[in-house]
Amino acid sequence: MGSELYLKIHKMSPNLNVEIVNWSATTLTDIQQGETLLGINYDIENTSKALMRKELMNGDSLVFVRQNHPFSGTHITMEEASQYEFACLIIPDRTEQISDVERILTQNNLPARICFRSTSAQTVLEVIKETDMLFPCIHDLFNYPHPDYRKITVQVDPTLSQYKLVSFCPYKNSKDPLTLWVMGLVSELLTQRNSAAAS
């Protein structure tokens, strides 16, 4: 979504310099100190009380696989998924120690074979393109049919998964016009993506 957000900002304010960076171990501190305008990530527990959290959307339990993956269905159960190996995204402040898929499968007494982890979604995609691994995700990575990958919906107990996409900004900047404008653009992009996915 980063490139789409930049292009939307650039079209409306071509003289504005924009930096979009990956979430890191210092991002929450950078936001709180005003070095970063706002951050968007999966929900994170135990954040500073100085940060406002705004829920943007609920996430879907998905896995991405290569187009010719041996599992051909559009829906997969946790039992079926546990028969495959996983390539997982490391999300600082959320899944550095244990991935969400490990937590959920363990709670259901199922094995979780995490064979590859990376902080780069692109690297994870490159790995699953060459293997039968599953890449767990909570939102659609592409807003168009991709020639190399397809998504599979995971049938999971919703009480076990708290997948929400959330924005973080300092409370003191929550009424700031620039913050509100960028947040409006983010919400617009997410709405467009949800509409495209539903059609």
VOKOLVO-924711 format. One record per residue: residue number from 1; z, y, x of N, C-alpha, C in turn. Coordinates in steps of 0.1 Angstrom, whole numbers, plus 5000, padded with zeros to 4 digits. Layout:
# residues N
+-----+------+------+------+------+------+------+------+------+------+
| seq |  n.Z |  n.Y |  n.X | ca.Z | ca.Y | ca.X |  c.Z |  c.Y |  c.X |
+-----+------+------+------+------+------+------+------+------+------+
| NUM |    Z |    Y |    X |    Z |    Y |    X |    Z |    Y |    X |
...
+-----+------+------+------+------+------+------+------+------+------+
# end
This chain:
# residues 199
+-----+------+------+------+------+------+------+------+------+------+
| seq |  n.Z |  n.Y |  n.X | ca.Z | ca.Y | ca.X |  c.Z |  c.Y |  c.X |
+-----+------+------+------+------+------+------+------+------+------+
|   1 | 5000 | 4988 | 5008 | 5000 | 5000 | 5000 | 5000 | 5013 | 5009 |
|   2 | 5004 | 5011 | 5021 | 5005 | 5023 | 5030 | 4992 | 5031 | 5031 |
|   3 | 4981 | 5024 | 5033 | 4968 | 5031 | 5034 | 4964 | 5038 | 5021 |
|   4 | 4966 | 5031 | 5010 | 4963 | 5037 | 4997 | 4971 | 5050 | 4995 |
|   5 | 4984 | 5049 | 4999 | 4993 | 5061 | 4997 | 4988 | 5072 | 5006 |
|   6 | 4984 | 5069 | 5018 | 4979 | 5080 | 5027 | 4967 | 5086 | 5022 |
|   7 | 4957 | 5078 | 5017 | 4945 | 5083 | 5012 | 4947 | 5092 | 5000 |
|   8 | 4956 | 5088 | 4991 | 4959 | 5097 | 4980 | 4966 | 5110 | 4984 |
|   9 | 4975 | 5109 | 4994 | 4981 | 5122 | 4999 | 4970 | 5131 | 5005 |
|  10 | 4962 | 5124 | 5014 | 4952 | 5132 | 5021 | 4942 | 5139 | 5012 |
|  11 | 4939 | 5132 | 5001 | 4929 | 5138 | 4991 | 4935 | 5150 | 4985 |
|  12 | 4948 | 5150 | 4982 | 4954 | 5161 | 4975 | 4959 | 5172 | 4984 |
|  13 | 4963 | 5168 | 4997 | 4968 | 5178 | 5007 | 4962 | 5174 | 5020 |
|  14 | 4949 | 5177 | 5023 | 4943 | 5173 | 5035 | 4949 | 5179 | 5048 |
|  15 | 4956 | 5189 | 5047 | 4962 | 5195 | 5059 | 4976 | 5189 | 5063 |
|  16 | 4981 | 5180 | 5054 | 4994 | 5175 | 5056 | 4994 | 5163 | 5066 |
|  17 | 5002 | 5163 | 5076 | 5003 | 5152 | 5086 | 5012 | 5142 | 5080 |
|  18 | 5008 | 5129 | 5081 | 5015 | 5118 | 5075 | 5017 | 5107 | 5085 |
|  19 | 5030 | 5102 | 5085 | 5033 | 5090 | 5093 | 5039 | 5080 | 5084 |
|  20 | 5033 | 5068 | 5084 | 5038 | 5056 | 5076 | 5041 | 5046 | 5086 |
|  21 | 5054 | 5041 | 5087 | 5058 | 5032 | 5097 | 5064 | 5020 | 5090 |
|  22 | 5064 | 5008 | 5097 | 5071 | 4996 | 5092 | 5086 | 4998 | 5092 |
|  23 | 5092 | 4991 | 5082 | 5107 | 4992 | 5081 | 5113 | 4985 | 5094 |
|  24 | 5123 | 4992 | 5099 | 5129 | 4987 | 5112 | 5144 | 4987 | 5110 |
|  25 | 5151 | 4983 | 5120 | 5166 | 4982 | 5120 | 5172 | 4996 | 5119 |
|  26 | 5165 | 5006 | 5122 | 5170 | 5020 | 5122 | 5165 | 5028 | 5110 |
|  27 | 5157 | 5022 | 5101 | 5151 | 5030 | 5090 | 5161 | 5036 | 5081 |
|  28 | 5171 | 5029 | 5077 | 5181 | 5035 | 5068 | 5188 | 5047 | 5074 |
|  29 | 5192 | 5045 | 5087 | 5198 | 5057 | 5094 | 5188 | 5068 | 5095 |
|  30 | 5176 | 5066 | 5098 | 5165 | 5076 | 5099 | 5164 | 5084 | 5086 |
|  31 | 5164 | 5076 | 5075 | 5163 | 5083 | 5062 | 5176 | 5091 | 5059 |
|  32 | 5187 | 5086 | 5062 | 5200 | 5093 | 5060 | 5201 | 5106 | 5068 |
|  33 | 5195 | 5105 | 5080 | 5196 | 5117 | 5089 | 5184 | 5127 | 5087 |
|  34 | 5175 | 5123 | 5078 | 5164 | 5132 | 5075 | 5152 | 5131 | 5084 |
|  35 | 5152 | 5121 | 5093 | 5141 | 5119 | 5101 | 5129 | 5112 | 5094 |
|  36 | 5132 | 5105 | 5084 | 5122 | 5099 | 5075 | 5124 | 5103 | 5061 |
|  37 | 5114 | 5107 | 5054 | 5115 | 5113 | 5041 | 5121 | 5103 | 5031 |
|  38 | 5115 | 5091 | 5031 | 5120 | 5081 | 5022 | 5115 | 5067 | 5026 |
|  39 | 5121 | 5057 | 5021 | 5117 | 5043 | 5025 | 5116 | 5035 | 5013 |
|  40 | 5107 | 5025 | 5014 | 5104 | 5015 | 5003 | 5106 | 5001 | 5009 |
|  41 | 5114 | 4994 | 5002 | 5117 | 4980 | 5007 | 5122 | 4972 | 4995 |
|  42 | 5124 | 4959 | 4998 | 5131 | 4950 | 4988 | 5145 | 4956 | 4988 |
|  43 | 5152 | 4953 | 4977 | 5166 | 4958 | 4976 | 5175 | 4953 | 4987 |
|  44 | 5183 | 4962 | 4992 | 5192 | 4959 | 5003 | 5206 | 4962 | 4999 |
|  45 | 5215 | 4952 | 5001 | 5229 | 4954 | 4997 | 5237 | 4962 | 5007 |
|  46 | 5248 | 4968 | 5003 | 5257 | 4975 | 5012 | 5250 | 4986 | 5020 |
|  47 | 5242 | 4994 | 5013 | 5237 | 5006 | 5020 | 5247 | 5018 | 5019 |
|  48 | 5244 | 5028 | 5027 | 5253 | 5040 | 5027 | 5253 | 5046 | 5013 |
|  49 | 5265 | 5051 | 5010 | 5267 | 5059 | 4997 | 5260 | 5072 | 4997 |
|  50 | 5255 | 5076 | 5009 | 5248 | 5089 | 5009 | 5233 | 5087 | 5005 |
|  51 | 5229 | 5074 | 5004 | 5215 | 5071 | 5000 | 5214 | 5068 | 4986 |
|  52 | 5204 | 5074 | 4979 | 5200 | 5071 | 4966 | 5190 | 5059 | 4965 |
|  53 | 5193 | 5049 | 4957 | 5184 | 5038 | 4955 | 5177 | 5040 | 4941 |
|  54 | 5164 | 5039 | 4941 | 5157 | 5040 | 4928 | 5148 | 5027 | 4927 |
|  55 | 5151 | 5020 | 4916 | 5143 | 5008 | 4914 | 5129 | 5011 | 4910 |
|  56 | 5119 | 5006 | 4917 | 5105 | 5009 | 4914 | 5098 | 4998 | 4905 |
|  57 | 5101 | 4986 | 4908 | 5095 | 4975 | 4901 | 5102 | 4962 | 4904 |
|  58 | 5102 | 4952 | 4895 | 5107 | 4939 | 4897 | 5096 | 4931 | 4904 |
|  59 | 5100 | 4923 | 4914 | 5090 | 4915 | 4921 | 5088 | 4901 | 4915 |
|  60 | 5076 | 4896 | 4917 | 5073 | 4882 | 4912 | 5075 | 4873 | 4924 |
|  61 | 5079 | 4861 | 4921 | 5081 | 4850 | 4932 | 5067 | 4844 | 4934 |
|  62 | 5061 | 4847 | 4945 | 5048 | 4843 | 4949 | 5048 | 4836 | 4962 |
|  63 | 5038 | 4828 | 4965 | 5035 | 4824 | 4978 | 5020 | 4826 | 4980 |
|  64 | 5016 | 4830 | 4993 | 5002 | 4831 | 4996 | 4998 | 4819 | 5005 |
|  65 | 4986 | 4815 | 5003 | 4981 | 4804 | 5010 | 4966 | 4806 | 5014 |
|  66 | 4961 | 4799 | 5023 | 4946 | 4800 | 5026 | 4938 | 4795 | 5014 |
|  67 | 4926 | 4800 | 5013 | 4918 | 4796 | 5001 | 4916 | 4781 | 4999 |
|  68 | 4915 | 4774 | 5010 | 4912 | 4759 | 5008 | 4925 | 4751 | 5011 |
|  69 | 4936 | 4757 | 5008 | 4949 | 4750 | 5009 | 4949 | 4737 | 5000 |
|  70 | 4956 | 4726 | 5005 | 4955 | 4714 | 4997 | 4962 | 4715 | 4983 |
|  71 | 4972 | 4725 | 4981 | 4977 | 4727 | 4968 | 4968 | 4736 | 4960 |
|  72 | 4962 | 4731 | 4950 | 4951 | 4738 | 4943 | 4956 | 4745 | 4930 |
|  73 | 4968 | 4744 | 4926 | 4973 | 4750 | 4914 | 4975 | 4765 | 4915 |
|  74 | 4978 | 4771 | 4903 | 4981 | 4785 | 4903 | 4996 | 4787 | 4901 |
|  75 | 5003 | 4777 | 4898 | 5018 | 4777 | 4897 | 5024 | 4765 | 4905 |
|  76 | 5035 | 4768 | 4912 | 5041 | 4757 | 4920 | 5056 | 4757 | 4917 |
|  77 | 5062 | 4745 | 4916 | 5076 | 4744 | 4914 | 5083 | 4745 | 4928 |
|  78 | 5096 | 4747 | 4928 | 5104 | 4747 | 4940 | 5103 | 4734 | 4947 |
|  79 | 5103 | 4723 | 4939 | 5103 | 4710 | 4945 | 5089 | 4708 | 4952 |
|  80 | 5079 | 4712 | 4946 | 5065 | 4711 | 4952 | 5064 | 4720 | 4965 |
|  81 | 5070 | 4732 | 4964 | 5069 | 4741 | 4975 | 5077 | 4736 | 4987 |
|  82 | 5088 | 4729 | 4985 | 5096 | 4724 | 4996 | 5090 | 4713 | 5004 |
|  83 | 5079 | 4708 | 4999 | 5071 | 4697 | 5006 | 5063 | 4703 | 5018 |
|  84 | 5061 | 4717 | 5017 | 5053 | 4724 | 5027 | 5062 | 4731 | 5037 |
|  85 | 5056 | 4735 | 5048 | 5063 | 4744 | 5058 | 5060 | 4758 | 5054 |
|  86 | 5069 | 4767 | 5058 | 5069 | 4781 | 5055 | 5067 | 4790 | 5067 |
|  87 | 5059 | 4801 | 5065 | 5058 | 4812 | 5074 | 5064 | 4824 | 5067 |
|  88 | 5074 | 4830 | 5073 | 5082 | 4840 | 5065 | 5082 | 4854 | 5073 |
|  89 | 5083 | 4864 | 5065 | 5084 | 4878 | 5070 | 5098 | 4881 | 5073 |
|  90 | 5101 | 4886 | 5085 | 5114 | 4891 | 5088 | 5115 | 4905 | 5083 |
|  91 | 5125 | 4908 | 5074 | 5127 | 4921 | 5068 | 5140 | 4926 | 5073 |
|  92 | 5140 | 4936 | 5083 | 5152 | 4941 | 5088 | 5161 | 4946 | 5077 |
|  93 | 5174 | 4943 | 5079 | 5185 | 4947 | 5069 | 5185 | 4937 | 5057 |
|  94 | 5176 | 4928 | 5056 | 5176 | 4919 | 5045 | 5175 | 4904 | 5049 |
|  95 | 5165 | 4900 | 5057 | 5163 | 4886 | 5060 | 5163 | 4883 | 5075 |
|  96 | 5170 | 4890 | 5082 | 5171 | 4888 | 5097 | 5177 | 4875 | 5100 |
|  97 | 5188 | 4871 | 5093 | 5196 | 4859 | 5095 | 5190 | 4847 | 5088 |
|  98 | 5188 | 4849 | 5075 | 5183 | 4838 | 5066 | 5173 | 4844 | 5056 |
|  99 | 5162 | 4837 | 5055 | 5151 | 4842 | 5046 | 5155 | 4839 | 5031 |
| 100 | 5149 | 4846 | 5022 | 5152 | 4844 | 5008 | 5148 | 4830 | 5004 |
| 101 | 5137 | 4824 | 5009 | 5133 | 4811 | 5005 | 5143 | 4801 | 5010 |
| 102 | 5149 | 4802 | 5022 | 5159 | 4793 | 5026 | 5171 | 4793 | 5017 |
| 103 | 5175 | 4805 | 5013 | 5187 | 4807 | 5005 | 5185 | 4800 | 4991 |
| 104 | 5173 | 4802 | 4985 | 5170 | 4797 | 4972 | 5169 | 4782 | 4972 |
| 105 | 5161 | 4777 | 4982 | 5159 | 4762 | 4983 | 5172 | 4755 | 4986 |
| 106 | 5180 | 4761 | 4995 | 5193 | 4755 | 4998 | 5202 | 4754 | 4986 |
| 107 | 5202 | 4765 | 4977 | 5210 | 4765 | 4965 | 5206 | 4754 | 4955 |
| 108 | 5193 | 4750 | 4957 | 5188 | 4739 | 4948 | 5187 | 4726 | 4955 |
| 109 | 5195 | 4725 | 4967 | 5195 | 4712 | 4974 | 5182 | 4707 | 4979 |
| 110 | 5173 | 4716 | 4982 | 5160 | 4713 | 4987 | 5158 | 4717 | 5001 |
| 111 | 5150 | 4710 | 5009 | 5148 | 4714 | 5023 | 5139 | 4727 | 5024 |
| 112 | 5142 | 4735 | 5034 | 5134 | 4747 | 5037 | 5130 | 4746 | 5051 |
| 113 | 5117 | 4743 | 5054 | 5112 | 4742 | 5068 | 5105 | 4755 | 5071 |
| 114 | 5113 | 4763 | 5078 | 5107 | 4776 | 5082 | 5102 | 4774 | 5096 |
| 115 | 5089 | 4774 | 5098 | 5082 | 4771 | 5110 | 5078 | 4783 | 5118 |
| 116 | 5077 | 4794 | 5111 | 5072 | 4807 | 5118 | 5078 | 4819 | 5110 |
| 117 | 5083 | 4828 | 5118 | 5088 | 4841 | 5113 | 5082 | 4852 | 5121 |
| 118 | 5080 | 4864 | 5114 | 5075 | 4875 | 5121 | 5078 | 4888 | 5113 |
| 119 | 5079 | 4899 | 5120 | 5081 | 4912 | 5113 | 5067 | 4918 | 5108 |
| 120 | 5056 | 4911 | 5112 | 5043 | 4916 | 5109 | 5037 | 4907 | 5098 |
| 121 | 5034 | 4913 | 5086 | 5028 | 4906 | 5075 | 5014 | 4901 | 5080 |
| 122 | 5007 | 4909 | 5087 | 4993 | 4906 | 5092 | 4994 | 4893 | 5101 |
| 123 | 5004 | 4892 | 5110 | 5005 | 4880 | 5118 | 5008 | 4868 | 5110 |
| 124 | 5017 | 4869 | 5100 | 5020 | 4858 | 5091 | 5007 | 4853 | 5084 |
| 125 | 4999 | 4863 | 5079 | 4987 | 4859 | 5072 | 4977 | 4852 | 5082 |
| 126 | 4977 | 4856 | 5094 | 4968 | 4850 | 5104 | 4972 | 4835 | 5106 |
| 127 | 4985 | 4833 | 5106 | 4991 | 4819 | 5108 | 4987 | 4811 | 5096 |
| 128 | 4989 | 4816 | 5084 | 4987 | 4807 | 5072 | 4972 | 4805 | 5070 |
| 129 | 4964 | 4813 | 5076 | 4949 | 4811 | 5074 | 4945 | 4799 | 5082 |
| 130 | 4953 | 4795 | 5092 | 4949 | 4783 | 5100 | 4958 | 4771 | 5098 |
| 131 | 4967 | 4772 | 5088 | 4977 | 4761 | 5086 | 4978 | 4759 | 5071 |
| 132 | 4987 | 4749 | 5068 | 4990 | 4746 | 5054 | 5003 | 4753 | 5050 |
| 133 | 5008 | 4762 | 5058 | 5021 | 4769 | 5055 | 5020 | 4778 | 5043 |
| 134 | 5031 | 4780 | 5036 | 5032 | 4789 | 5025 | 5039 | 4802 | 5030 |
| 135 | 5034 | 4813 | 5025 | 5039 | 4826 | 5029 | 5046 | 4832 | 5016 |
| 136 | 5059 | 4831 | 5015 | 5066 | 4836 | 5003 | 5066 | 4852 | 5003 |
| 137 | 5064 | 4857 | 4991 | 5063 | 4871 | 4989 | 5068 | 4874 | 4975 |
| 138 | 5071 | 4887 | 4973 | 5075 | 4891 | 4959 | 5066 | 4900 | 4952 |
| 139 | 5055 | 4904 | 4959 | 5045 | 4912 | 4952 | 5031 | 4909 | 4958 |
| 140 | 5021 | 4913 | 4951 | 5008 | 4910 | 4955 | 5004 | 4918 | 4967 |
| 141 | 5000 | 4911 | 4977 | 4996 | 4918 | 4990 | 4983 | 4925 | 4989 |
| 142 | 4975 | 4920 | 4980 | 4961 | 4926 | 4978 | 4959 | 4931 | 4964 |
| 143 | 4952 | 4942 | 4962 | 4949 | 4946 | 4948 | 4935 | 4942 | 4945 |
| 144 | 4930 | 4932 | 4951 | 4916 | 4927 | 4949 | 4916 | 4912 | 4953 |
| 145 | 4907 | 4904 | 4947 | 4906 | 4890 | 4952 | 4902 | 4890 | 4967 |
| 146 | 4910 | 4883 | 4974 | 4907 | 4882 | 4989 | 4899 | 4869 | 4992 |
| 147 | 4889 | 4870 | 5001 | 4881 | 4859 | 5004 | 4888 | 4848 | 5012 |
| 148 | 4899 | 4852 | 5019 | 4906 | 4842 | 5027 | 4919 | 4836 | 5022 |
| 149 | 4925 | 4843 | 5012 | 4938 | 4840 | 5007 | 4938 | 4839 | 4992 |
| 150 | 4948 | 4832 | 4987 | 4950 | 4832 | 4972 | 4965 | 4831 | 4970 |
| 151 | 4970 | 4836 | 4959 | 4984 | 4836 | 4955 | 4987 | 4826 | 4945 |
| 152 | 4999 | 4820 | 4946 | 5004 | 4810 | 4937 | 5018 | 4815 | 4932 |
| 153 | 5019 | 4815 | 4919 | 5032 | 4819 | 4913 | 5042 | 4807 | 4914 |
| 154 | 5054 | 4811 | 4919 | 5065 | 4801 | 4920 | 5073 | 4801 | 4908 |
| 155 | 5076 | 4789 | 4903 | 5084 | 4787 | 4891 | 5099 | 4786 | 4896 |
| 156 | 5106 | 4797 | 4895 | 5120 | 4797 | 4901 | 5129 | 4803 | 4890 |
| 157 | 5141 | 4798 | 4890 | 5152 | 4803 | 4881 | 5154 | 4818 | 4884 |
| 158 | 5151 | 4827 | 4875 | 5153 | 4842 | 4877 | 5167 | 4846 | 4881 |
| 159 | 5177 | 4838 | 4878 | 5191 | 4841 | 4882 | 5193 | 4840 | 4897 |
| 160 | 5184 | 4832 | 4903 | 5186 | 4830 | 4918 | 5179 | 4840 | 4926 |
| 161 | 5169 | 4847 | 4920 | 5161 | 4857 | 4928 | 5163 | 4871 | 4923 |
| 162 | 5168 | 4880 | 4931 | 5170 | 4894 | 4928 | 5159 | 4901 | 4936 |
| 163 | 5147 | 4901 | 4931 | 5136 | 4907 | 4938 | 5132 | 4920 | 4932 |
| 164 | 5136 | 4931 | 4938 | 5133 | 4944 | 4932 | 5128 | 4952 | 4944 |
| 165 | 5117 | 4960 | 4941 | 5112 | 4969 | 4951 | 5119 | 4982 | 4948 |
| 166 | 5125 | 4988 | 4959 | 5134 | 4999 | 4957 | 5130 | 5010 | 4967 |
| 167 | 5132 | 5023 | 4963 | 5130 | 5034 | 4972 | 5144 | 5039 | 4976 |
| 168 | 5145 | 5044 | 4989 | 5157 | 5049 | 4994 | 5154 | 5064 | 4999 |
| 169 | 5163 | 5073 | 4995 | 5162 | 5086 | 5001 | 5176 | 5092 | 5000 |
| 170 | 5179 | 5102 | 5008 | 5193 | 5108 | 5008 | 5195 | 5115 | 4994 |
| 171 | 5207 | 5114 | 4989 | 5210 | 5120 | 4976 | 5207 | 5135 | 4977 |
| 172 | 5210 | 5141 | 4989 | 5208 | 5156 | 4990 | 5194 | 5160 | 4989 |
| 173 | 5184 | 5150 | 4991 | 5170 | 5154 | 4990 | 5164 | 5148 | 4977 |
| 174 | 5172 | 5143 | 4968 | 5166 | 5136 | 4957 | 5159 | 5146 | 4947 |
| 175 | 5162 | 5158 | 4948 | 5155 | 5168 | 4940 | 5144 | 5176 | 4948 |
| 176 | 5143 | 5173 | 4960 | 5133 | 5180 | 4969 | 5119 | 5178 | 4964 |
| 177 | 5111 | 5189 | 4962 | 5098 | 5188 | 4956 | 5089 | 5178 | 4964 |
| 178 | 5089 | 5178 | 4977 | 5081 | 5169 | 4985 | 5084 | 5155 | 4982 |
| 179 | 5098 | 5152 | 4982 | 5102 | 5138 | 4979 | 5098 | 5134 | 4966 |
| 180 | 5100 | 5142 | 4956 | 5096 | 5139 | 4942 | 5081 | 5137 | 4941 |
| 181 | 5073 | 5145 | 4948 | 5058 | 5144 | 4947 | 5054 | 5130 | 4953 |
| 182 | 5059 | 5127 | 4965 | 5055 | 5114 | 4971 | 5060 | 5102 | 4963 |
| 183 | 5072 | 5103 | 4957 | 5077 | 5093 | 4949 | 5068 | 5091 | 4936 |
| 184 | 5063 | 5102 | 4931 | 5054 | 5101 | 4920 | 5041 | 5094 | 4923 |
| 185 | 5036 | 5097 | 4935 | 5024 | 5090 | 4940 | 5026 | 5075 | 4942 |
| 186 | 5038 | 5072 | 4947 | 5041 | 5057 | 4949 | 5042 | 5050 | 4936 |
| 187 | 5049 | 5057 | 4926 | 5050 | 5051 | 4913 | 5036 | 5049 | 4906 |
| 188 | 5027 | 5059 | 4908 | 5014 | 5058 | 4903 | 5006 | 5047 | 4909 |
| 189 | 5007 | 5045 | 4922 | 5000 | 5034 | 4929 | 5005 | 5020 | 4924 |
| 190 | 5019 | 5019 | 4922 | 5024 | 5006 | 4918 | 5020 | 5003 | 4904 |
| 191 | 5019 | 5013 | 4895 | 5015 | 5012 | 4881 | 5000 | 5007 | 4881 |
| 192 | 4992 | 5013 | 4890 | 4978 | 5009 | 4890 | 4977 | 4994 | 4895 |
| 193 | 4985 | 4991 | 4905 | 4984 | 4977 | 4910 | 4988 | 4967 | 4899 |
| 194 | 4999 | 4970 | 4892 | 5004 | 4961 | 4882 | 4994 | 4960 | 4871 |
| 195 | 4987 | 4971 | 4867 | 4977 | 4970 | 4857 | 4965 | 4962 | 4861 |
| 196 | 4961 | 4963 | 4874 | 4950 | 4955 | 4879 | 4954 | 4940 | 4880 |
| 197 | 4966 | 4937 | 4883 | 4971 | 4923 | 4884 | 4971 | 4917 | 4870 |
| 198 | 4975 | 4925 | 4860 | 4976 | 4920 | 4846 | 4962 | 4918 | 4840 |
| 199 | 4952 | 4925 | 4844 | 4939 | 4924 | 4838 | 4931 | 4912 | 4843 |
+-----+------+------+------+------+------+------+------+------+------+
# end
